[in-house]
Amino acid sequence: KMKRGTDESDAVAHVRSRGAVVRKSFSDLRMMLIQISPGDNLEDAQAALENNPDVEYVEKNYIVYADLTPNDPKFGQQPYLNVIDAPSAWSTVTGNSNVVMAILDTGVESSHEDISGKLLPGCNVLGSSTENSCGTNTEDNYGHGTGVAGTAAARTNNGIGVAGVCWNCQILPVKVLGDSGSGTLADTVEGIMFARKYAVNNPTKRVV
């Protein structure tokens, strides 16, 4: 956008001097839509234009969307995601790998098509194990933990299975319930302490 009182032709000349092209002009608004040359760096071009004393401001021509709807075939079977306005939230953020979702449940199926590759080494606290001496087998032979993990952080917009709330989050499986789907409060406490210990030892991560 050009400052009031500036000459549009001077602005066009300045744009062209960088090898850019004016695609559209909004004269009443003193605005132009420009396309920079393929060899120009977008940030450098923006900075150069902002340093022009005739320029009021420069914005990137972002692509915008309506509420983001993922292409996962079973998304339509997940009405609860609309209840929490997940599609509206996804238009703003879909999560990142610095966020870790600790799933304290029956374990998580590591080979699941929507989860494989997202699992961190977790902890099985069943039996004599504790948060400091974990069992390594966090496989889910009951199904509930895998379902919870999928709801929380399944791979999303990949054309497979379901959608997860946090598309890019990592999953930390913590097995506190056995293969029959039951367990003790003491094991759950051990699982919480393991997740706490993981968070303390990984300060760059945001652990849920």
C-alpha positions as CSV (number, residue, x, y, z in Angstrom):
1,K,0.0,0.0,0.0
2,M,1.3,3.4,-1.0
3,K,1.2,6.5,1.3
4,R,-1.3,9.2,0.5
5,G,-0.1,11.7,-2.1
6,T,2.4,9.3,-3.7
7,D,2.7,8.8,-7.4
8,E,1.5,5.4,-8.5
9,S,3.7,5.4,-11.6
10,D,6.8,5.9,-9.4
11,A,5.7,2.9,-7.3
12,V,5.3,0.8,-10.4
13,A,8.7,1.8,-11.6
14,H,10.2,0.8,-8.3
15,V,8.5,-2.5,-8.4
16,R,9.7,-3.2,-11.9
17,S,13.3,-2.2,-11.0
18,R,13.4,-5.4,-8.9
19,G,12.1,-7.5,-11.8
20,A,8.6,-7.8,-10.2
21,V,5.3,-7.5,-12.1
22,V,2.2,-5.6,-11.1
23,R,-0.6,-8.0,-11.3
24,K,-3.5,-5.8,-10.1
25,S,-4.0,-2.3,-9.0
26,F,-6.6,-1.0,-6.5
27,S,-6.3,2.7,-7.2
28,D,-8.9,3.8,-4.7
29,L,-7.1,2.0,-1.9
30,R,-3.6,3.0,-3.2
31,M,-2.7,-0.7,-3.3
32,M,-1.0,-3.0,-5.8
33,L,-0.7,-6.7,-6.0
34,I,2.7,-7.6,-7.2
35,Q,4.5,-10.8,-8.2
36,I,8.2,-10.9,-7.5
37,S,10.6,-12.4,-9.9
38,P,11.4,-16.1,-9.5
39,G,15.0,-15.4,-8.6
40,D,14.1,-12.8,-5.8
41,N,13.8,-13.8,-2.2
42,L,10.4,-13.1,-0.8
43,E,11.6,-11.7,2.5
44,D,14.3,-9.5,0.9
45,A,11.7,-8.1,-1.6
46,Q,9.3,-7.3,1.2
47,A,12.1,-5.6,3.3
48,A,13.2,-3.5,0.3
49,L,9.6,-2.3,-0.4
50,E,9.1,-1.5,3.3
51,N,12.2,0.7,3.2
52,N,10.8,2.7,0.4
53,P,9.6,6.0,1.9
54,D,6.5,6.1,-0.3
55,V,5.3,2.7,0.9
56,E,2.8,2.6,3.8
57,Y,3.0,-1.2,4.4
58,V,3.6,-4.5,2.6
59,E,1.8,-7.8,3.2
60,K,2.2,-11.2,1.7
61,N,-0.7,-12.4,-0.4
62,Y,-1.5,-15.4,1.8
63,I,-3.8,-18.2,0.6
64,V,-6.8,-18.5,2.9
65,Y,-9.2,-21.4,3.4
66,A,-12.6,-22.0,5.0
67,D,-12.5,-24.3,8.1
68,L,-9.9,-26.9,7.3
69,T,-11.5,-30.3,6.7
70,P,-9.0,-33.2,6.5
71,N,-9.3,-35.9,3.8
72,D,-9.2,-38.8,6.2
73,P,-12.0,-41.2,5.2
74,K,-13.3,-41.8,8.7
75,F,-13.4,-38.1,9.7
76,G,-17.2,-38.1,9.1
77,Q,-17.5,-40.7,11.8
78,Q,-15.9,-38.4,14.4
79,P,-18.6,-35.9,15.3
80,Y,-16.9,-35.1,18.6
81,L,-14.3,-33.2,16.6
82,N,-16.9,-30.7,15.4
83,V,-18.3,-30.4,19.0
84,I,-14.9,-29.0,20.1
85,D,-14.6,-26.9,16.9
86,A,-11.5,-28.7,15.8
87,P,-11.9,-27.7,12.1
88,S,-11.9,-24.0,13.1
89,A,-8.8,-24.6,15.3
90,W,-7.0,-26.5,12.5
91,S,-7.4,-23.4,10.3
92,T,-5.0,-21.7,12.7
93,V,-2.7,-24.5,14.0
94,T,-2.3,-28.2,13.6
95,G,0.3,-28.8,16.2
96,N,4.0,-29.6,16.0
97,S,6.5,-32.3,16.9
98,N,7.6,-30.4,20.0
99,V,4.3,-31.3,21.6
100,V,4.2,-34.7,23.2
101,M,0.9,-36.5,24.1
102,A,1.5,-39.0,26.9
103,I,-1.2,-41.7,26.6
104,L,-1.7,-43.4,29.9
105,D,-3.9,-46.4,28.9
106,T,-3.7,-50.0,27.6
107,G,-0.7,-49.2,25.5
108,V,-0.6,-48.1,21.8
109,E,-0.4,-50.3,18.7
110,S,2.9,-49.3,17.2
111,S,2.1,-50.7,13.7
112,H,-1.2,-48.8,13.3
113,E,-1.4,-47.1,10.0
114,D,-2.4,-43.7,11.5
115,I,0.1,-43.9,14.4
116,S,3.2,-45.7,13.1
117,G,6.2,-43.4,13.1
118,K,4.8,-41.0,15.7
119,L,5.6,-43.1,18.8
120,L,8.4,-42.3,21.2
121,P,9.9,-44.9,23.5
122,G,7.5,-45.2,26.3
123,C,7.0,-47.1,29.5
124,N,5.1,-50.2,30.7
125,V,4.7,-49.9,34.5
126,L,2.7,-53.1,35.0
127,G,4.0,-55.8,37.3
128,S,7.2,-54.9,39.1
129,S,8.2,-52.1,36.8
130,T,8.2,-48.4,37.9
131,E,8.6,-45.0,36.3
132,N,12.4,-45.5,36.8
133,S,12.5,-49.2,35.6
134,C,10.1,-49.3,32.7
135,G,9.1,-52.4,30.7
136,T,9.6,-51.7,27.1
137,N,6.6,-53.5,25.7
138,T,3.9,-50.8,25.3
139,E,1.9,-52.6,22.7
140,D,-1.9,-52.4,23.0
141,N,-3.7,-55.8,23.0
142,Y,-7.0,-54.4,24.2
143,G,-7.6,-51.5,21.8
144,H,-8.6,-48.6,24.0
145,G,-5.2,-46.9,24.3
146,T,-4.7,-47.0,20.5
147,G,-8.2,-45.4,20.1
148,V,-7.3,-42.6,22.6
149,A,-3.9,-42.0,20.9
150,G,-5.6,-41.8,17.6
151,T,-8.1,-39.3,18.8
152,A,-5.3,-37.2,20.4
153,A,-2.7,-37.3,17.6
154,A,-3.4,-39.6,14.7
155,R,-1.7,-38.7,11.4
156,T,-4.2,-36.4,9.8
157,N,-5.0,-35.2,6.3
158,N,-3.1,-38.2,4.9
159,G,-6.1,-39.9,3.2
160,I,-6.0,-42.8,5.7
161,G,-8.2,-43.7,8.7
162,V,-9.2,-41.1,11.2
163,A,-8.3,-37.5,12.1
164,G,-6.4,-36.6,15.3
165,V,-6.8,-33.4,17.2
166,C,-3.1,-32.6,17.1
167,W,-1.9,-33.6,13.7
168,N,1.8,-33.3,14.2
169,C,2.2,-34.1,17.8
170,Q,4.3,-37.1,19.0
171,I,2.8,-39.9,21.1
172,L,4.4,-41.1,24.3
173,P,2.8,-44.5,25.2
174,V,2.5,-45.3,28.9
175,K,1.0,-48.7,29.6
176,V,-0.8,-48.5,33.0
177,L,-3.7,-50.9,32.1
178,G,-3.4,-54.5,31.3
179,D,-4.6,-56.5,28.3
180,S,-8.0,-57.0,29.9
181,G,-8.4,-53.2,30.1
182,S,-8.0,-52.9,33.8
183,G,-5.3,-51.8,36.2
184,T,-4.6,-50.3,39.6
185,L,-4.5,-46.7,40.7
186,A,-0.9,-47.3,41.9
187,D,0.2,-48.2,38.3
188,T,-1.6,-45.1,37.0
189,V,0.4,-43.0,39.5
190,E,3.6,-44.6,38.3
191,G,2.6,-43.7,34.8
192,I,2.0,-40.1,35.7
193,M,5.4,-40.0,37.4
194,F,7.0,-41.4,34.2
195,A,5.4,-38.7,32.1
196,R,6.4,-36.1,34.6
197,K,10.0,-37.4,34.5
198,Y,10.0,-37.3,30.7
199,A,8.9,-33.7,30.8
200,V,11.6,-32.7,33.3
201,N,14.3,-34.4,31.2
202,N,13.0,-32.9,27.9
203,P,12.6,-29.2,28.7
204,T,12.2,-28.3,25.0
205,K,9.1,-30.5,24.7
206,R,5.6,-29.5,25.7
207,V,4.2,-32.6,27.4
208,V,0.4,-33.2,27.8
